[in-house]
Amino acid sequence: MNKKLIFLDIDGTLTEPGCNVPPQSALTAIRTAQSFGHKVFLCTGRNLAMLSPLLQYHFDGVK
């Protein structure tokens, strides 16, 4: 299987707008993708301080 790079926006895509907690279904999907060798990145215009609550979910990187 080909490995993929997956980039996720935050507001309105990964989380509800204004919220810093992704739903469990999104976290499960991310972990499943990672278990198949895919890399999952946050892609956002937020600064690092605004991202800090999301970094606990162990994304493969931030763009």
All heavy atoms as a GROMACS GRO file, in nm:
protein
  484
    1MET      N    1   0.085  -0.118   0.000
    1MET     CA    2   0.000   0.000   0.000
    1MET      C    3   0.089   0.124   0.000
    1MET      O    4   0.190   0.129   0.069
    1MET     CB    5  -0.090   0.000   0.123
    1MET     CG    6  -0.170   0.126   0.137
    1MET     SD    7  -0.316   0.118   0.237
    1MET     CE    8  -0.255   0.129   0.401
    2ASN      N    9   0.050   0.225  -0.076
    2ASN     CA   10   0.123   0.351  -0.078
    2ASN      C   11   0.096   0.429   0.049
    2ASN      O   12  -0.016   0.437   0.096
    2ASN     CB   13   0.080   0.436  -0.199
    2ASN     CG   14   0.121   0.374  -0.329
    2ASN    OD1   15   0.223   0.306  -0.335
    2ASN    ND2   16   0.044   0.395  -0.433
    3LYS      N   17   0.202   0.485   0.104
    3LYS     CA   18   0.188   0.570   0.223
    3LYS      C   19   0.141   0.708   0.179
    3LYS      O   20   0.180   0.758   0.075
    3LYS     CB   21   0.321   0.582   0.296
    3LYS     CG   22   0.384   0.448   0.333
    3LYS     CD   23   0.301   0.372   0.433
    3LYS     CE   24   0.377   0.254   0.481
    3LYS     NZ   25   0.318   0.128   0.474
    4LYS      N   26   0.058   0.770   0.261
    4LYS     CA   27   0.002   0.901   0.230
    4LYS      C   28   0.041   1.003   0.335
    4LYS      O   29   0.067   0.969   0.450
    4LYS     CB   30  -0.152   0.895   0.227
    4LYS     CG   31  -0.210   0.789   0.139
    4LYS     CD   32  -0.214   0.833  -0.002
    4LYS     CE   33  -0.293   0.730  -0.083
    4LYS     NZ   34  -0.246   0.707  -0.212
    5LEU      N   35   0.044   1.128   0.294
    5LEU     CA   36   0.056   1.241   0.385
    5LEU      C   37  -0.083   1.304   0.392
    5LEU      O   38  -0.140   1.340   0.289
    5LEU     CB   39   0.156   1.344   0.334
    5LEU     CG   40   0.299   1.295   0.315
    5LEU    CD1   41   0.385   1.408   0.258
    5LEU    CD2   42   0.357   1.245   0.445
    6ILE      N   43  -0.137   1.316   0.512
    6ILE     CA   44  -0.271   1.369   0.531
    6ILE      C   45  -0.261   1.500   0.608
    6ILE      O   46  -0.203   1.504   0.717
    6ILE     CB   47  -0.359   1.268   0.609
    6ILE    CG1   48  -0.364   1.136   0.533
    6ILE    CG2   49  -0.498   1.325   0.634
    6ILE    CD1   50  -0.419   1.020   0.614
    7PHE      N   51  -0.314   1.607   0.551
    7PHE     CA   52  -0.311   1.738   0.614
    7PHE      C   53  -0.452   1.777   0.656
    7PHE      O   54  -0.544   1.772   0.574
    7PHE     CB   55  -0.254   1.843   0.518
    7PHE     CG   56  -0.108   1.823   0.489
    7PHE    CD1   57  -0.067   1.738   0.388
    7PHE    CD2   58  -0.012   1.889   0.564
    7PHE    CE1   59   0.067   1.718   0.361
    7PHE    CE2   60   0.123   1.870   0.538
    7PHE     CZ   61   0.162   1.784   0.437
    8LEU      N   62  -0.468   1.812   0.783
    8LEU     CA   63  -0.599   1.848   0.836
    8LEU      C   64  -0.601   1.992   0.884
    8LEU      O   65  -0.514   2.033   0.959
    8LEU     CB   66  -0.634   1.757   0.956
    8LEU     CG   67  -0.642   1.608   0.930
    8LEU    CD1   68  -0.663   1.535   1.061
    8LEU    CD2   69  -0.754   1.577   0.832
    9ASP      N   70  -0.701   2.066   0.840
    9ASP     CA   71  -0.729   2.197   0.895
    9ASP      C   72  -0.793   2.174   1.031
    9ASP      O   73  -0.839   2.064   1.062
    9ASP     CB   74  -0.822   2.274   0.802
    9ASP     CG   75  -0.854   2.413   0.852
    9ASP    OD1   76  -0.762   2.481   0.901
    9ASP    OD2   77  -0.970   2.454   0.842
   10ILE      N   78  -0.799   2.276   1.114
   10ILE     CA   79  -0.854   2.259   1.249
   10ILE      C   80  -0.999   2.305   1.255
   10ILE      O   81  -1.091   2.224   1.265
   10ILE     CB   82  -0.768   2.334   1.352
   10ILE    CG1   83  -0.628   2.275   1.354
   10ILE    CG2   84  -0.831   2.323   1.491
   10ILE    CD1   85  -0.529   2.351   1.438
   11ASP      N   86  -1.023   2.435   1.252
   11ASP     CA   87  -1.157   2.490   1.272
   11ASP      C   88  -1.254   2.446   1.163
   11ASP      O   89  -1.235   2.477   1.047
   11ASP     CB   90  -1.153   2.642   1.279
   11ASP     CG   91  -1.081   2.692   1.402
   11ASP    OD1   92  -1.098   2.630   1.508
   11ASP    OD2   93  -1.007   2.792   1.393
   12GLY      N   94  -1.357   2.373   1.204
   12GLY     CA   95  -1.459   2.330   1.111
   12GLY      C   96  -1.426   2.203   1.036
   12GLY      O   97  -1.509   2.151   0.962
   13THR      N   98  -1.305   2.153   1.051
   13THR     CA   99  -1.266   2.028   0.986
   13THR      C  100  -1.234   1.924   1.092
   13THR      O  101  -1.304   1.824   1.103
   13THR     CB  102  -1.143   2.049   0.895
   13THR    OG1  103  -1.172   2.151   0.800
   13THR    CG2  104  -1.105   1.921   0.822
   14LEU      N  105  -1.131   1.948   1.170
   14LEU     CA  106  -1.093   1.855   1.276
   14LEU      C  107  -1.175   1.880   1.403
   14LEU      O  108  -1.211   1.787   1.474
   14LEU     CB  109  -0.944   1.868   1.307
   14LEU     CG  110  -0.890   1.779   1.417
   14LEU    CD1  111  -0.907   1.632   1.381
   14LEU    CD2  112  -0.745   1.811   1.446
   15THR      N  113  -1.206   2.005   1.430
   15THR     CA  114  -1.281   2.041   1.549
   15THR      C  115  -1.397   2.135   1.512
   15THR      O  116  -1.398   2.192   1.404
   15THR     CB  117  -1.193   2.115   1.652
   15THR    OG1  118  -1.153   2.240   1.597
   15THR    CG2  119  -1.071   2.034   1.691
   16GLU      N  120  -1.489   2.150   1.604
   16GLU     CA  121  -1.592   2.252   1.587
   16GLU      C  122  -1.524   2.388   1.596
   16GLU      O  123  -1.426   2.404   1.672
   16GLU     CB  124  -1.695   2.241   1.700
   16GLU     CG  125  -1.776   2.113   1.697
   16GLU     CD  126  -1.876   2.112   1.583
   16GLU    OE1  127  -1.930   2.218   1.549
   16GLU    OE2  128  -1.899   2.003   1.527
   17PRO      N  129  -1.569   2.487   1.522
   17PRO     CA  130  -1.507   2.620   1.530
   17PRO      C  131  -1.500   2.670   1.675
   17PRO      O  132  -1.596   2.662   1.750
   17PRO     CB  133  -1.599   2.708   1.446
   17PRO     CG  134  -1.660   2.613   1.348
   17PRO     CD  135  -1.678   2.484   1.424
   18GLY      N  136  -1.382   2.717   1.713
   18GLY     CA  137  -1.360   2.770   1.847
   18GLY      C  138  -1.331   2.665   1.953
   18GLY      O  139  -1.310   2.698   2.069
   19CYS      N  140  -1.328   2.540   1.916
   19CYS     CA  141  -1.304   2.431   2.011
   19CYS      C  142  -1.167   2.370   1.984
   19CYS      O  143  -1.122   2.364   1.870
   19CYS     CB  144  -1.413   2.325   1.994
   19CYS     SG  145  -1.395   2.184   2.103
   20ASN      N  146  -1.100   2.327   2.087
   20ASN     CA  147  -0.967   2.266   2.072
   20ASN      C  148  -0.965   2.117   2.100
   20ASN      O  149  -0.860   2.060   2.121
   20ASN     CB  150  -0.866   2.335   2.165
   20ASN     CG  151  -0.824   2.470   2.111
   20ASN    OD1  152  -0.810   2.488   1.991
   20ASN    ND2  153  -0.806   2.564   2.199
   21VAL      N  154  -1.083   2.055   2.102
   21VAL     CA  155  -1.090   1.912   2.131
   21VAL      C  156  -1.155   1.840   2.013
   21VAL      O  157  -1.274   1.860   1.985
   21VAL     CB  158  -1.172   1.886   2.260
   21VAL    CG1  159  -1.180   1.738   2.289
   21VAL    CG2  160  -1.111   1.961   2.377
   22PRO      N  161  -1.079   1.756   1.942
   22PRO     CA  162  -1.138   1.681   1.832
   22PRO      C  163  -1.233   1.573   1.886
   22PRO      O  164  -1.211   1.520   1.995
   22PRO     CB  165  -1.018   1.615   1.764
   22PRO     CG  166  -0.896   1.665   1.830
   22PRO     CD  167  -0.936   1.733   1.956
   23PRO      N  168  -1.334   1.538   1.810
   23PRO     CA  169  -1.422   1.430   1.853
   23PRO      C  170  -1.347   1.296   1.853
   23PRO      O  171  -1.250   1.278   1.780
   23PRO     CB  172  -1.535   1.430   1.751
   23PRO     CG  173  -1.479   1.498   1.632
   23PRO     CD  174  -1.374   1.593   1.682
   24GLN      N  175  -1.394   1.204   1.934
   24GLN     CA  176  -1.328   1.073   1.944
   24GLN      C  177  -1.324   1.004   1.808
   24GLN      O  178  -1.227   0.937   1.775
   24GLN     CB  179  -1.399   0.984   2.046
   24GLN     CG  180  -1.326   0.854   2.073
   24GLN     CD  181  -1.184   0.875   2.124
   24GLN    OE1  182  -1.160   0.954   2.213
   24GLN    NE2  183  -1.089   0.804   2.066
   25SER      N  184  -1.425   1.024   1.726
   25SER     CA  185  -1.428   0.960   1.594
   25SER      C  186  -1.311   1.009   1.507
   25SER      O  187  -1.252   0.930   1.433
   25SER     CB  188  -1.561   0.987   1.524
   25SER     OG  189  -1.583   1.127   1.510
   26ALA      N  190  -1.278   1.137   1.517
   26ALA     CA  191  -1.165   1.191   1.441
   26ALA      C  192  -1.033   1.134   1.493
   26ALA      O  193  -0.945   1.098   1.414
   26ALA     CB  194  -1.163   1.343   1.448
   27LEU      N  195  -1.020   1.126   1.624
   27LEU     CA  196  -0.897   1.071   1.682
   27LEU      C  197  -0.879   0.924   1.643
   27LEU      O  198  -0.768   0.880   1.611
   27LEU     CB  199  -0.898   1.087   1.834
   27LEU     CG  200  -0.896   1.232   1.883
   27LEU    CD1  201  -0.914   1.235   2.035
   27LEU    CD2  202  -0.768   1.301   1.842
   28THR      N  203  -0.988   0.850   1.641
   28THR     CA  204  -0.981   0.710   1.599
   28THR      C  205  -0.939   0.699   1.453
   28THR      O  206  -0.854   0.616   1.418
   28THR     CB  207  -1.118   0.642   1.621
   28THR    OG1  208  -1.151   0.648   1.760
   28THR    CG2  209  -1.117   0.498   1.574
   29ALA      N  210  -0.994   0.783   1.368
   29ALA     CA  211  -0.958   0.782   1.227
   29ALA      C  212  -0.810   0.818   1.207
   29ALA      O  213  -0.741   0.756   1.125
   29ALA     CB  214  -1.047   0.878   1.149
   30ILE      N  215  -0.762   0.915   1.283
   30ILE     CA  216  -0.621   0.955   1.273
   30ILE      C  217  -0.531   0.841   1.316
   30ILE      O  218  -0.433   0.807   1.249
   30ILE     CB  219  -0.596   1.082   1.358
   30ILE    CG1  220  -0.666   1.201   1.292
   30ILE    CG2  221  -0.446   1.107   1.376
   30ILE    CD1  222  -0.678   1.321   1.383
   31ARG      N  223  -0.561   0.778   1.429
   31ARG     CA  224  -0.479   0.666   1.479
   31ARG      C  225  -0.483   0.548   1.382
   31ARG      O  226  -0.382   0.482   1.361
   31ARG     CB  227  -0.527   0.620   1.617
   31ARG     CG  228  -0.519   0.722   1.725
   31ARG     CD  229  -0.375   0.770   1.753
   31ARG     NE  230  -0.378   0.892   1.831
   31ARG     CZ  231  -0.352   1.012   1.784
   31ARG    NH1  232  -0.316   1.029   1.660
   31ARG    NH2  233  -0.357   1.118   1.860
   32THR      N  234  -0.597   0.524   1.322
   32THR     CA  235  -0.608   0.416   1.224
   32THR      C  236  -0.520   0.444   1.103
   32THR      O  237  -0.446   0.357   1.057
   32THR     CB  238  -0.755   0.396   1.181
   32THR    OG1  239  -0.833   0.365   1.297
   32THR    CG2  240  -0.768   0.285   1.079
   33ALA      N  241  -0.527   0.567   1.054
   33ALA     CA  242  -0.442   0.605   0.940
   33ALA      C  243  -0.295   0.589   0.975
   33ALA      O  244  -0.216   0.535   0.897
   33ALA     CB  245  -0.473   0.748   0.897
   34GLN      N  246  -0.256   0.634   1.094
   34GLN     CA  247  -0.116   0.622   1.136
   34GLN      C  248  -0.075   0.475   1.150
   34GLN      O  249   0.038   0.440   1.119
   34GLN     CB  250  -0.094   0.698   1.267
   34GLN     CG  251  -0.099   0.848   1.249
   34GLN     CD  252  -0.095   0.924   1.380
   34GLN    OE1  253  -0.154   0.882   1.480
   34GLN    NE2  254  -0.027   1.038   1.380
   35SER      N  255  -0.166   0.392   1.195
   35SER     CA  256  -0.132   0.250   1.211
   35SER      C  257  -0.104   0.182   1.077
   35SER      O  258  -0.036   0.080   1.072
   35SER     CB  259  -0.244   0.176   1.286
   35SER     OG  260  -0.357   0.155   1.203
   36PHE      N  261  -0.156   0.239   0.969
   36PHE     CA  262  -0.129   0.188   0.835
   36PHE      C  263  -0.007   0.254   0.773
   36PHE      O  264   0.022   0.234   0.656
   36PHE     CB  265  -0.251   0.207   0.745
   36PHE     CG  266  -0.361   0.108   0.771
   36PHE    CD1  267  -0.476   0.146   0.837
   36PHE    CD2  268  -0.348  -0.025   0.732
   36PHE    CE1  269  -0.577   0.056   0.862
   36PHE    CE2  270  -0.448  -0.117   0.757
   36PHE     CZ  271  -0.564  -0.076   0.823
   37GLY      N  272   0.062   0.337   0.851
   37GLY     CA  273   0.186   0.398   0.803
   37GLY      C  274   0.170   0.536   0.741
   37GLY      O  275   0.267   0.594   0.694
   38HIS      N  276   0.048   0.589   0.738
   38HIS     CA  277   0.026   0.723   0.685
   38HIS      C  278   0.070   0.826   0.789
   38HIS      O  279   0.071   0.799   0.909
   38HIS     CB  280  -0.121   0.744   0.650
   38HIS     CG  281  -0.176   0.640   0.556
   38HIS    ND1  282  -0.124   0.619   0.430
   38HIS    CD2  283  -0.276   0.551   0.571
   38HIS    CE1  284  -0.191   0.522   0.370
   38HIS    NE2  285  -0.284   0.478   0.455
   39LYS      N  286   0.108   0.943   0.743
   39LYS     CA  287   0.148   1.053   0.831
   39LYS      C  288   0.037   1.158   0.832
   39LYS      O  289  -0.015   1.194   0.727
   39LYS     CB  290   0.278   1.119   0.782
   39LYS     CG  291   0.395   1.023   0.772
   39LYS     CD  292   0.438   0.976   0.908
   39LYS     CE  293   0.561   0.888   0.896
   39LYS     NZ  294   0.600   0.831   1.020
   40VAL      N  295   0.001   1.204   0.952
   40VAL     CA  296  -0.109   1.299   0.967
   40VAL      C  297  -0.055   1.429   1.027
   40VAL      O  298   0.006   1.428   1.134
   40VAL     CB  299  -0.221   1.242   1.056
   40VAL    CG1  300  -0.336   1.340   1.067
   40VAL    CG2  301  -0.270   1.108   1.002
   41PHE      N  302  -0.078   1.539   0.955
   41PHE     CA  303  -0.026   1.670   0.994
   41PHE      C  304  -0.140   1.768   1.016
   41PHE      O  305  -0.243   1.761   0.948
   41PHE     CB  306   0.062   1.727   0.882
   41PHE     CG  307   0.184   1.645   0.853
   41PHE    CD1  308   0.178   1.538   0.765
   41PHE    CD2  309   0.305   1.675   0.913
   41PHE    CE1  310   0.291   1.462   0.738
   41PHE    CE2  311   0.418   1.600   0.887
   41PHE     CZ  312   0.411   1.493   0.800
   42LEU      N  313  -0.120   1.860   1.108
   42LEU     CA  314  -0.209   1.974   1.122
   42LEU      C  315  -0.163   2.080   1.022
   42LEU      O  316  -0.044   2.106   1.010
   42LEU     CB  317  -0.203   2.033   1.262
   42LEU     CG  318  -0.263   1.949   1.374
   42LEU    CD1  319  -0.242   2.018   1.508
   42LEU    CD2  320  -0.411   1.924   1.349
   43CYS      N  321  -0.255   2.138   0.951
   43CYS     CA  322  -0.225   2.244   0.853
   43CYS      C  323  -0.313   2.363   0.888
   43CYS      O  324  -0.434   2.359   0.868
   43CYS     CB  325  -0.253   2.194   0.713
   43CYS     SG  326  -0.206   2.309   0.584
   44THR      N  327  -0.253   2.467   0.944
   44THR     CA  328  -0.332   2.576   0.999
   44THR      C  329  -0.254   2.707   0.996
   44THR      O  330  -0.132   2.707   0.987
   44THR     CB  331  -0.374   2.543   1.144
   44THR    OG1  332  -0.454   2.648   1.195
   44THR    CG2  333  -0.254   2.522   1.233
   45GLY      N  334  -0.327   2.813   1.010
   45GLY     CA  335  -0.266   2.944   1.024
   45GLY      C  336  -0.249   2.984   1.169
   45GLY      O  337  -0.201   3.093   1.199
   46ARG      N  338  -0.292   2.897   1.261
   46ARG     CA  339  -0.278   2.927   1.404
   46ARG      C  340  -0.132   2.932   1.445
   46ARG      O  341  -0.049   2.858   1.391
   46ARG     CB  342  -0.346   2.819   1.488
   46ARG     CG  343  -0.495   2.821   1.484
   46ARG     CD  344  -0.547   2.719   1.583
   46ARG     NE  345  -0.692   2.710   1.582
   46ARG     CZ  346  -0.761   2.642   1.671
   46ARG    NH1  347  -0.699   2.576   1.767
   46ARG    NH2  348  -0.892   2.638   1.665
   47ASN      N  349  -0.102   3.015   1.545
   47ASN     CA  350   0.034   3.018   1.596
   47ASN      C  351   0.054   2.902   1.696
   47ASN      O  352  -0.043   2.836   1.736
   47ASN     CB  353   0.068   3.153   1.659
   47ASN     CG  354  -0.018   3.185   1.779
   47ASN    OD1  355  -0.043   3.102   1.865
   47ASN    ND2  356  -0.064   3.309   1.787
   48LEU      N  357   0.177   2.877   1.734
   48LEU     CA  358   0.210   2.762   1.818
   48LEU      C  359   0.137   2.766   1.953
   48LEU      O  360   0.091   2.663   2.003
   48LEU     CB  361   0.361   2.752   1.839
   48LEU     CG  362   0.410   2.624   1.903
   48LEU    CD1  363   0.366   2.501   1.823
   48LEU    CD2  364   0.560   2.626   1.917
   49ALA      N  365   0.122   2.884   2.010
   49ALA     CA  366   0.052   2.895   2.139
   49ALA      C  367  -0.094   2.851   2.126
   49ALA      O  368  -0.147   2.786   2.215
   49ALA     CB  369   0.060   3.038   2.191
   50MET      N  370  -0.156   2.885   2.015
   50MET     CA  371  -0.295   2.845   1.993
   50MET      C  372  -0.308   2.696   1.964
   50MET      O  373  -0.412   2.635   1.986
   50MET     CB  374  -0.356   2.925   1.879
   50MET     CG  375  -0.374   3.072   1.909
   50MET     SD  376  -0.429   3.166   1.766
   50MET     CE  377  -0.596   3.106   1.748
   51LEU      N  378  -0.201   2.635   1.914
   51LEU     CA  379  -0.201   2.492   1.882
   51LEU      C  380  -0.173   2.403   2.002
   51LEU      O  381  -0.205   2.284   1.998
   51LEU     CB  382  -0.094   2.462   1.777
   51LEU     CG  383  -0.125   2.500   1.635
   51LEU    CD1  384  -0.004   2.470   1.548
   51LEU    CD2  385  -0.246   2.425   1.586
   52SER      N  386  -0.116   2.458   2.106
   52SER     CA  387  -0.068   2.374   2.217
   52SER      C  388  -0.171   2.276   2.271
   52SER      O  389  -0.135   2.162   2.300
   52SER     CB  390  -0.008   2.460   2.328
   52SER     OG  391  -0.104   2.548   2.380
   53PRO      N  392  -0.302   2.310   2.282
   53PRO     CA  393  -0.396   2.210   2.332
   53PRO      C  394  -0.411   2.089   2.239
   53PRO      O  395  -0.446   1.980   2.283
   53PRO     CB  396  -0.529   2.287   2.341
   53PRO     CG  397  -0.492   2.430   2.344
   53PRO     CD  398  -0.365   2.441   2.266
   54LEU      N  399  -0.384   2.108   2.111
   54LEU     CA  400  -0.400   1.999   2.015
   54LEU      C  401  -0.276   1.911   2.002
   54LEU      O  402  -0.284   1.799   1.953
   54LEU     CB  403  -0.437   2.054   1.877
   54LEU     CG  404  -0.576   2.114   1.868
   54LEU    CD1  405  -0.590   2.194   1.740
   54LEU    CD2  406  -0.680   2.005   1.875
   55LEU      N  407  -0.162   1.961   2.046
   55LEU     CA  408  -0.037   1.886   2.028
   55LEU      C  409  -0.032   1.759   2.112
   55LEU      O  410   0.045   1.668   2.082
   55LEU     CB  411   0.083   1.976   2.057
   55LEU     CG  412   0.096   2.097   1.964
   55LEU    CD1  413   0.216   2.181   2.002
   55LEU    CD2  414   0.102   2.053   1.818
   56GLN      N  415  -0.117   1.749   2.213
   56GLN     CA  416  -0.121   1.630   2.296
   56GLN      C  417  -0.171   1.507   2.220
   56GLN      O  418  -0.157   1.394   2.266
   56GLN     CB  419  -0.210   1.654   2.416
   56GLN     CG  420  -0.357   1.671   2.381
   56GLN     CD  421  -0.446   1.690   2.499
   56GLN    OE1  422  -0.428   1.625   2.601
   56GLN    NE2  423  -0.540   1.782   2.487
   57TYR      N  424  -0.229   1.527   2.102
   57TYR     CA  425  -0.286   1.416   2.025
   57TYR      C  426  -0.185   1.352   1.931
   57TYR      O  427  -0.221   1.265   1.852
   57TYR     CB  428  -0.411   1.463   1.951
   57TYR     CG  429  -0.518   1.510   2.046
   57TYR    CD1  430  -0.548   1.646   2.056
   57TYR    CD2  431  -0.584   1.421   2.129
   57TYR    CE1  432  -0.645   1.690   2.147
   57TYR    CE2  433  -0.680   1.464   2.220
   57TYR     CZ  434  -0.709   1.599   2.228
   57TYR     OH  435  -0.804   1.643   2.317
   58HIS      N  436  -0.061   1.393   1.937
   58HIS     CA  437   0.052   1.327   1.869
   58HIS      C  438   0.035   1.319   1.717
   58HIS      O  439   0.040   1.211   1.659
   58HIS     CB  440   0.076   1.188   1.927
   58HIS     CG  441   0.095   1.191   2.075
   58HIS    ND1  442   0.208   1.242   2.134
   58HIS    CD2  443   0.013   1.153   2.176
   58HIS    CE1  444   0.196   1.234   2.265
   58HIS    NE2  445   0.080   1.180   2.294
   59PHE      N  446   0.019   1.434   1.655
   59PHE     CA  447   0.022   1.440   1.511
   59PHE      C  448   0.166   1.422   1.466
   59PHE      O  449   0.260   1.436   1.543
   59PHE     CB  450  -0.033   1.575   1.462
   59PHE     CG  451  -0.179   1.590   1.491
   59PHE    CD1  452  -0.224   1.649   1.608
   59PHE    CD2  453  -0.274   1.541   1.402
   59PHE    CE1  454  -0.358   1.662   1.635
   59PHE    CE2  455  -0.409   1.554   1.427
   59PHE     CZ  456  -0.451   1.614   1.545
   60ASP      N  457   0.184   1.391   1.340
   60ASP     CA  458   0.319   1.369   1.288
   60ASP      C  459   0.391   1.499   1.257
   60ASP      O  460   0.512   1.498   1.235
   60ASP     CB  461   0.312   1.279   1.163
   60ASP     CG  462   0.262   1.140   1.198
   60ASP    OD1  463   0.328   1.073   1.279
   60ASP    OD2  464   0.156   1.101   1.147
   61GLY      N  465   0.320   1.609   1.257
   61GLY     CA  466   0.383   1.738   1.235
   61GLY      C  467   0.279   1.847   1.221
   61GLY      O  468   0.159   1.822   1.222
   62VAL      N  469   0.329   1.969   1.206
   62VAL     CA  470   0.244   2.087   1.193
   62VAL      C  471   0.298   2.170   1.078
   62VAL      O  472   0.418   2.194   1.068
   62VAL     CB  473   0.244   2.171   1.323
   62VAL    CG1  474   0.161   2.296   1.306
   62VAL    CG2  475   0.195   2.088   1.440
   63LYS      N  476   0.210   2.218   0.993
   63LYS     CA  477   0.250   2.303   0.880
   63LYS      C  478   0.182   2.436   0.896
   63LYS      O  479   0.067   2.448   0.922
   63LYS     CB  480   0.209   2.236   0.748
   63LYS     CG  481   0.216   2.322   0.627
   63LYS     CD  482   0.357   2.339   0.583
   63LYS     CE  483   0.358   2.417   0.452
   63LYS     NZ  484   0.417   2.542   0.457
   0.00000   0.00000   0.00000
